Amino acid sequence: MVLASSAQAQESALSYDQYLSGLKQQAVEQGIAQGTIDAVFNQIKLFKKAVVNEPAANGPNNLDTYLPKRVSEPLVEQARSLYRDNKALFDRLGKEYGVQPRFVLAYWGIASAFDASDYPALTVIASNAYHGGQGSPSDTKANGAFLAALKLMERDQLSFDSLKSDSTGLMGYPHFSPSQLATYGKDGNGDGKVDIWHDLADAFATTANYLKQLGWNYHGTWGRQVKAPKELPQDLVGLEVHKGFDQWQALGVRRFNGSDLPSRKDMQVSLIMPDGRGGRSYLVYDNYRTLRQTQASDHLTLAVTYLSERIKYPAIK
């Protein structure tokens, strides 16, 4: 035990240059070309604004105050303007990739506030890995994002300067990690490149492909706010519980305006109460489950759905 602690202390005391040397060796072992390694590592600096172990944004315990703040009026107008200015393109790509444009734009709005970011990604990711991994070249989780970015850069022939990120190492309009971009990246305009930083078609196609691969249904929506009786057993609340609309109706759940639930028989939906029994209630569908996989909390997921509704209404012609 003493020897292990001593070894960990020695690893954590590595300088940034020593840490980069360890990363360089891992890059060699993973088959990255020596020319790529030489060109990249000569440009990597220590990023002073690095964000390490940033806690997930779970939101406050009150959706009534959270949603209007998280989905501000300027953000709504920015989303609607972006859709209005690119409607023909987004509508075409939405049908092609099977995701309604309002949900792609809402995803961007919550993920990045439509800011593609402009920091050198490899510098940021290496710095975050260094601090997060405490300088340990053996910390595969901390180093994985950097090596994924390096592989992506080599595969897609991206220059060091073209690979940009925010201060956490997430990239482009959808704020994707390098591995996400490598897996889901799509060329939306047919130019043979995937540019999620500047090309709206590529950013849209990539985000839509991501949601589609997670299970998105183009012909469905996310859910609805409802009213649920206070005496409803709490073991019926949560995404793990699936019931038909008729079953929820029998349990006393109603549309938010008090009218009956839809009479559809082909759906199994769930009741969620992110703020507990005294807060808002929602019946959510499979598309909500898909979105929930991409977000750290129900608060953030509902922010995406709320923004999508604000983009939809009033209709943009």
N, C-alpha and C positions, 0 to 999 in steps of 0.2 A: 504494500500500500504506500509506503514512504517513497519507494523508487518511482511508482507511477505518478505520484504527486509532483515529485522533483522533475520528472520528464515533462509533465504538463506545464510546469512553471517555466522551463527552459523554452518550450515551444511558444508560449504566450509572449515571451520576451523578444521574439524575432522582430527585427526592423522591417519596414515596409519593403525595402529592396531585397532583403532575404526572403520575405514572403513571396514577392514576385518571382524570384528565382525558383522557388518551389512550384509555383503555378506554371512557370515555363517548362519545367521538367514534366509536369502532368500533361501539358499540351503536347509535348513530344511523344509521350507514351500513348496518347490518344490519337496519334496520327496526323496532327496538324503540321502542314508544310513548314519547313524551317524558314523559308522566305516570309511567310505570313507571320510567324512568331517574331522574327527580327524586326519587321516593319511595325508591328503592333506594340511590342513591349518597350520600344524606344520612345513611344509617345505617351505611355501611361504615367500619370502623376498621382499624388495623394489628393483625393477630393476632399476639400475642407468642409463642404456642406453635407457630407455623407449622413444618411439616416440609417440608424442601426436598431433592429428589433422594434420597429414602430408598432405600437399596439393597434389591433384591429379597431376600426371605427364602428362600434356597436350602436352608437346613437344613445340619446337620453331615453328615459322610460316613459315618454309621452309623445305619441305620434302626432297629436294635435298641434304641438309646438315644433316638433322636429321637421315634419314634412315641409311646411312653408319656409323654414329657414334653409333646409338642405336643397329644396327645389325653389330657388328664389325667382322672382319675376324676371330679372335680367337673364337668368339661365334659361327660363322658358322661352323668352323672346329670341335668345340666341339660337336655341334649338329649332324653333319654328322658322326663323329666317334662313337657317342652313337648309332646312327641308324645302322651303319655298324656292330658294335659289337653285336647288339641284333636284327638283322633284322628279323630272323625267328620268334622270340617271338613277336615282335611288329607287324609284318604283320598278324600273326594269331589273335592277340588281336584286331587289327584294323578291321578285317573282322567280328570278333565276336561282337564287340561293335558298329560297323558302323561308324568309324571315321578313315580317312587315317592317318597313323603314322606321316607323316611329319607335320601335323597340331597339333598333340599332342605334339611333340617335340618342335615345334615353340612356342606353348603356354608356355611350361616350360621355354624355353630360355628367353622369354620376361618377364615372371612372376618372375623367380627366378635365371636366369642365371645358371640353373642346380645346384643350391646350396640348399640343403634340410634344412639348418640352424640347429643351435645346442644350442639354449637358452631354459631354462625351460619355457614351454608355459604358464602354469598357473601363474607363477610369472610375466612374461611379461604382460599377459592379465590383471591380477589384477592391476598391476602398471599403465598400460595405462588407465584402467577404473578409477582408483583413480584420476589420474591427469586430464584426459579428462572430468570426471564427477565432478571435483573439490571437490572430497571427499563426494559426495552426495550419500547415500545408496538408495535414491529414484530415481536416474537417471537410468531408466530401459534400455535405449539404451546403455549407457556406461557399464553397468553391464551384459548385455545380452550375450556377447561373453564369459565372464568368466563362467557363469552358463551353457552355451551350451557346453563349454569344459569339465566342471565337469560331466555333464550328459554323454558326449561321453566317457570319461574315465571310468565311472562306467559301462556303457552299454557294452563296448568292453573289459572290464577288462584290461585297460592299466595302467601301473605303472606311477607314477609321473615323473620319469626320462625318460620314453620313449616318453612322450608327449613333443615334441620339436617345436620351432617356430623361426621365425626371430624376429627382434626387434619391429616389428609392431604387432606380434601375429599371423602371417600367417604361415601355416605349410606345410612341405614336398616339393617335387619337383614342384607341381602346385601352392604352396603358397595358400592353401585353409584356409578359416576361419573354426572354429569348427562346425558351423552350416552347412557349405557346405560339410565338410567331413562326418558329420552325415547323410546328405541327399543323397549324391552321392557316398559315399565310396563303392568300390567293391573289392572283393578278386580275384585277377587276376591269382593266381597260385594254388588255391584250398587247401590252408593250414588252412582255417578257420579263418584267420586274415586279417585285412586291414592295411598294413604298407606302407604309402606313403613316408616314410623317407628313407628307406633302400631297399625296394623291388620294383624293376622297374616294375614288372608285375602288382602289386597292384596300383602303382602310375599311370601307363598307363591306366589300366582299369577304375580307378576312374575319371581321367581327360576325357577319352573318353565318359564315361557314362554321365558326366556333360554336355559336348557339345551335345551329342545325345539328352538328355532330353530337352535341350534348342531349339532343332529343326534341328540339323545337318543332312545333306543329304550326305551319303557316295558316291553317284554316281555323285555328283556335285563338283564344285570348288568355289572359293570365288569371282572372278571377273577378271578384266584386266585394265591396263592403256590404256587410249584412248586419242585422240585429239578431242577437241570440239571447234566449231567456237566462236570467241570472242563476236559475237553479240547474242549468245544464251541467251534468257531471264533467269535471275537469279531465277525466281520463278519455274523453271524446275529443279533446283539443290537441292538435298537433298534426304534422305532416304524415305521421305514421298511421293515422286513422283515415280510412277511405270509405265513403258512403255515397249513395245516390242522392240526387236532389229530393226525391220523394221521402227518403229516410230522414234527411235533415229537416224537411218540412214537417214530418210527423213529430220531430223533437222540438218543434217550435221556432226554428230558425226562419227568418223572413228577409226579403230584400230590405235595403236600408230605408225605403219609403213605406215599409210595412206590407207590401203586396206579396203575393205568393212567389215562391222560387220557380225557376224554369221547370217545365214539365219533361225535359229531356231524360231519356232512359239510358243513354249511351255513355255517360260520364260518371266516374267515381272521383269525388272531390273531398277536400279536407277543410276543416275549420281551424283557423289560427287566431290567437289573441296575443300579439307580441308584447302588449303592456299589461297583460293579466286580465282578470275578469272585469275590472272596472274600465278597461280601455276599449279601443276599437276591435271589431271582429270582422274577419274576412273568410269567405269561402274561396279557396284557391284551387287552380286546375294544374294540369301537367306542365304547362308552360311556366307557371310560377316555380314549380320544382326545378325546372331547367335553370331559370334565373337564379334560384337560391344556391345552386352549385357554384355560381360565379361570384357570390357576395359573402361577406363575413357575417352578416346578420340579417334578420327579417326586416329591420329598420332600413338598411341599405337597399334590400330587394324591393321593398315597398316604395322607396324613393324612386327607383327605376320605373316601377309601374305607374307611379303618380305622374312622373314626368312624361311618360308615354301617353297618358290620358290628356295631359295639357297640350301635347303636340297634336293629338287627334282632334280635339275640340277647342275652338270652332274649326271646322274642316278647312284645310288648305286646298284651294282649287288649282 
